């Protein structure tokens, strides 16, 4: 028993250190690798919990899945919420819940495959009831949401709770909430319901005491090393953020539709202008004109009569007439009769 407990402690320390170290690298590598780590830990947690791997310490049973991997997930979501905000936390929660659901579905398929292969292989994948799976996933989702809400509630200025106490109470509250939700969802109505809940509450208290120093020293270290001020957000900020994102997506969709409409109007205007340009041909620049006969010289050096040049280089049609000064000069008798 002593060796098993020492191995369990070593596993817990290693996994806690892994998630916190992965998060500490976010300034250089971003959070993608961190999400990959917690996704992997989620898969291992589900498998070890299904297998029922545990260590017995006196009258207390310490499940490896909850003692090591579930607690590591709580620490990871805890620190990403504190330092990276609700948006990054939602991605972490989605990763944990998504992997949990995928592993559950894969387990069901493997159970079915093993039954077909032969009854002697069924023990390789211990069966799990749908009720237990559903209770586990629901409790996990509620835990991670409650973590953010409890952290902000205990951080209200009027409560004046020290960071150390705030972190411990938040962690313990999430641990106990998980026990209540999971035990009720999975075992309510059975003979061992109360015994499971009481025993698990005791073990989670011990786990919280053990894991809390890792969390607190990481919070304090990151705050001191990077000068990050731990922000006090609204209590329901993680839920409000979801609403804000939906609102932003709605606004973005409306903006896209508005811009698409403007593009259509611009395309219509451009087509109209092109059609107008095709109907209009304009003479521009300096036209070399003879001072006497008014012929115009083209780019090749040839001279053309004015009406020929205009007809050739524009869409205008030239008709001949006579102005009054010329009529007086060339047809004076006719002009006297007219007047």
C-alpha positions in Angstrom: 0.0 0.0 0.0 2.8 2.4 0.8 4.5 1.8 -2.6 1.1 2.3 -4.4 0.6 5.6 -2.5 4.1 6.8 -3.4 3.5 6.0 -7.0 0.2 7.8 -7.0 1.8 10.9 -5.4 4.6 10.8 -8.0 2.1 10.5 -10.8 0.1 13.4 -9.5 3.1 15.7 -9.1 4.3 14.8 -12.6 1.0 15.5 -14.3 0.3 18.7 -12.3 3.7 19.9 -13.2 3.1 19.0 -16.9 0.0 21.1 -17.3 1.3 24.1 -15.4 4.6 24.0 -17.3 2.7 23.7 -20.6 0.7 26.8 -19.6 3.8 28.7 -18.6 5.1 28.4 -22.2 2.1 30.3 -23.6 4.1 33.6 -24.0 6.5 31.8 -26.4 4.4 29.1 -28.0 0.8 30.2 -27.6 -1.9 28.0 -26.1 -2.2 25.4 -28.9 0.1 22.9 -27.2 -1.6 23.5 -23.9 -5.0 22.5 -25.4 -3.3 19.4 -26.8 -2.0 18.4 -23.4 -5.3 18.8 -21.6 -7.1 16.9 -24.4 -4.6 14.0 -23.9 -5.1 14.1 -20.1 -8.9 14.0 -20.6 -8.6 10.8 -22.7 -6.4 9.2 -20.1 -8.8 10.3 -17.3 -11.7 8.6 -18.9 -9.9 5.4 -19.6 -8.4 5.1 -16.1 -11.8 5.9 -14.5 -13.5 3.2 -16.6 -10.8 0.7 -15.6 -11.5 1.5 -11.9 -7.8 2.0 -11.1 -7.5 3.1 -7.5 -5.3 3.1 -4.4 -6.7 2.2 -1.0 -5.4 4.2 1.9 -7.1 3.0 5.1 -10.8 3.5 4.6 -10.4 6.0 1.8 -10.2 4.9 -1.9 -8.2 7.2 -4.1 -9.2 6.9 -7.7 -6.3 7.5 -10.1 -8.6 9.1 -12.6 -9.9 11.8 -10.2 -6.8 12.1 -8.0 -4.3 12.6 -10.8 -6.0 13.5 -14.1 -9.3 15.2 -13.1 -7.4 17.4 -10.6 -4.9 18.3 -13.3 -7.7 19.3 -15.6 -9.1 21.6 -12.9 -5.7 23.2 -12.4 -5.3 23.7 -16.1 -8.7 25.3 -16.6 -8.1 27.3 -13.4 -4.9 28.9 -14.6 -6.1 29.5 -18.1 -9.1 31.3 -16.8 -7.2 33.5 -14.4 -4.4 34.5 -16.8 -6.0 34.2 -20.3 -9.7 35.1 -19.7 -13.1 33.6 -20.6 -12.4 33.2 -24.3 -9.4 30.9 -23.9 -11.2 29.1 -21.1 -14.1 28.3 -23.4 -11.7 26.6 -25.8 -10.2 24.6 -22.9 -13.7 23.5 -21.7 -14.7 22.6 -25.3 -11.5 20.5 -25.6 -12.2 18.6 -22.4 -15.8 18.0 -23.0 -15.3 17.1 -26.7 -12.6 14.6 -25.9 -14.7 13.1 -23.1 -17.6 12.5 -25.5 -15.3 11.1 -28.2 -13.6 8.7 -25.8 -17.0 7.5 -24.5 -18.3 6.8 -28.1 -15.0 5.0 -29.0 -15.4 2.9 -25.8 -18.9 1.9 -26.8 -17.7 0.9 -30.3 -14.8 -1.1 -28.8 -17.2 -2.9 -26.4 -19.4 -3.9 -29.3 -16.3 -5.0 -31.3 -14.9 -7.1 -28.5 -18.2 -8.9 -27.9 -18.2 -9.9 -31.6 -14.5 -11.1 -31.3 -15.2 -13.4 -28.4 -16.3 -13.5 -24.8 -12.8 -14.0 -23.5 -11.8 -10.5 -24.6 -14.6 -8.6 -22.9 -12.5 -7.9 -19.8 -10.1 -5.8 -21.8 -12.6 -3.0 -21.9 -14.7 -2.8 -18.7 -18.3 -1.9 -19.7 -19.7 1.4 -18.4 -23.4 2.4 -18.2 -24.8 5.3 -20.2 -26.0 6.8 -16.9 -22.5 7.0 -15.5 -21.1 8.4 -18.7 -23.8 11.0 -18.9 -23.4 12.0 -15.3 -19.7 12.2 -15.7 -19.8 14.5 -18.7 -22.5 16.7 -17.3 -20.7 17.0 -13.9 -17.4 17.9 -15.7 -19.0 20.6 -17.7 -20.8 22.1 -14.7 -17.5 21.9 -12.7 -15.6 23.9 -15.2 -18.3 26.6 -15.5 -18.7 26.7 -11.7 -14.9 27.2 -11.3 -15.0 30.5 -13.1 -18.1 31.7 -11.3 -16.8 30.7 -7.9 -13.4 32.4 -8.5 -15.1 35.7 -9.4 -17.5 35.5 -6.6 -14.8 35.0 -4.0 -12.8 37.8 -5.6 -15.3 40.5 -4.9 -13.7 43.5 -3.3 -16.2 43.7 -0.4 -15.3 40.1 0.7 -11.5 41.0 1.0 -10.5 37.3 0.6 -6.7 36.7 0.3 -5.5 35.0 -2.9 -4.4 31.9 -1.0 -7.8 31.3 0.6 -9.6 32.3 -2.6 -7.8 29.8 -4.6 -8.2 27.0 -2.1 -11.9 27.6 -1.6 -12.5 27.7 -5.3 -10.6 24.4 -5.9 -12.4 22.7 -3.0 -15.8 23.9 -4.0 -15.3 22.6 -7.5 -14.1 19.2 -6.1 -17.1 18.9 -3.9 -19.6 20.0 -6.5 -18.3 17.3 -8.8 -18.9 14.7 -6.1 -22.4 15.9 -5.5 -23.4 16.1 -9.2 -21.7 12.9 -10.3 -22.7 10.7 -7.4 -26.3 12.0 -7.7 -26.5 11.5 -11.4 -24.8 8.1 -11.4 -25.8 6.4 -8.1 -28.9 8.2 -6.7 -31.5 5.6 -5.8 -29.0 2.8 -5.2 -28.1 1.4 -1.8 -24.5 2.7 -1.8 -25.4 6.3 -2.8 -24.8 8.1 0.5 -21.7 6.0 1.3 -20.1 6.8 -2.1 -20.8 10.5 -1.7 -19.5 10.8 1.9 -16.4 8.7 1.1 -15.7 10.7 -2.1 -16.1 14.0 -0.3 -13.5 13.0 2.2 -11.1 11.9 -0.5 -11.6 15.1 -2.5 -10.8 17.2 0.6 -7.5 15.4 0.9 -6.8 15.8 -2.9 -7.6 19.6 -2.6 -5.1 20.0 0.2 -2.5 18.2 -1.8 -3.0 19.9 -5.1 -3.6 23.4 -3.7 0.1 24.4 -3.2 0.8 23.7 -6.8 -2.0 26.0 -7.9 -1.2 28.8 -5.4 2.5 28.9 -6.1 1.9 28.9 -9.8 -0.5 31.8 -9.6 1.9 33.8 -7.3 4.9 32.9 -9.5 3.3 33.9 -12.8 1.9 37.1 -11.2 5.4 38.0 -9.9 7.4 36.9 -13.0 5.3 38.5 -15.7 3.7 41.3 -13.7 0.2 40.2 -14.6 -2.5 41.7 -12.4 -5.1 39.1 -11.6 -8.3 40.7 -13.0 -11.6 40.7 -11.1 -14.2 40.0 -13.7 -18.0 40.0 -13.4 -19.3 36.9 -11.6 -21.0 35.5 -14.7 -18.3 36.7 -17.1 -17.7 33.3 -18.6 -21.4 33.0 -19.5 -21.7 36.6 -20.6 -18.8 36.1 -22.9 -20.7 33.4 -24.7 -23.6 35.9 -25.3 -21.2 38.5 -26.4 -19.6 36.2 -28.9 -23.0 35.3 -30.3 -23.8 39.0 -30.5 -20.5 39.7 -32.3 -21.1 36.9 -34.7 -24.5 38.3 -35.5 -23.1 41.7 -36.0 -20.3 40.3 -38.2 -22.9 38.5 -40.3 -24.9 41.7 -40.8 -21.8 43.6 -41.7 -20.9 40.9 -44.2 -24.4 41.1 -45.7 -24.2 44.9 -45.8 -20.8 44.8 -47.6 -22.0 42.2 -50.1 -24.9 44.5 -50.9 -22.6 47.5 -51.4 -20.4 45.3 -53.6 -23.4 44.5 -55.8 -24.4 48.2 -56.0 -20.8 49.0 -56.9 -20.7 46.4 -59.6 -23.9 47.7 -61.0 -22.5 51.3 -61.0 -19.3 50.1 -62.7 -21.2 48.3 -65.4 -23.3 51.5 -66.0 -20.2 53.6 -66.2 -18.6 51.2 -68.6 -21.6 51.3 -70.8 -21.5 55.1 -70.7 -17.8 55.1 -71.7 -18.6 52.9 -74.6 -21.1 55.4 -75.8 -18.9 58.5 -75.3 -15.6 59.1 -77.1 -13.8 62.3 -76.1 -11.0 64.2 -77.8 -8.3 65.3 -75.4 -5.0 66.9 -75.4 -3.5 69.6 -77.8 -4.7 69.4 -81.4 -2.3 71.0 -83.9 -4.5 73.1 -86.1 -3.6 75.1 -89.3 -4.0 78.8 -88.7 -5.5 79.3 -92.1 -7.6 76.3 -93.3 -8.2 74.9 -89.8 -7.0 71.4 -90.8 -5.8 69.2 -87.9 -2.5 67.2 -87.9 -2.7 63.6 -86.5 -0.1 61.7 -84.6 1.4 60.4 -87.9 1.9 63.9 -89.2 -0.9 63.9 -91.7 -3.3 66.8 -92.1 -7.1 66.3 -92.1 -10.0 68.6 -92.5 -11.6 69.4 -89.2 -14.9 67.5 -89.9 -12.9 64.4 -91.1 -10.8 64.4 -88.0 -13.8 64.7 -85.7 -15.7 62.0 -87.4 -12.6 59.7 -87.3 -11.7 60.3 -83.7 -15.0 60.6 -82.0 -18.6 59.3 -82.2 -19.9 62.8 -83.2 -21.5 63.3 -86.5 -20.6 66.5 -88.5 -23.3 68.4 -90.5 -22.6 71.5 -92.5 -24.2 74.8 -92.0 -23.2 78.5 -92.2 -22.9 81.1 -89.5 -24.2 84.6 -89.8 -20.8 86.4 -90.3 -19.9 84.0 -93.1 -23.4 84.3 -94.6 -23.0 88.2 -94.6 -19.6 87.9 -96.2 -20.4 85.3 -98.9 -24.1 85.8 -99.5 -24.9 89.4 -98.8 -27.8 89.6 -101.2 -29.5 86.6 -99.7 -29.1 88.0 -96.2 -30.7 91.3 -97.2 -33.7 89.4 -98.5 -34.0 87.4 -95.2 -33.8 90.5 -93.1 
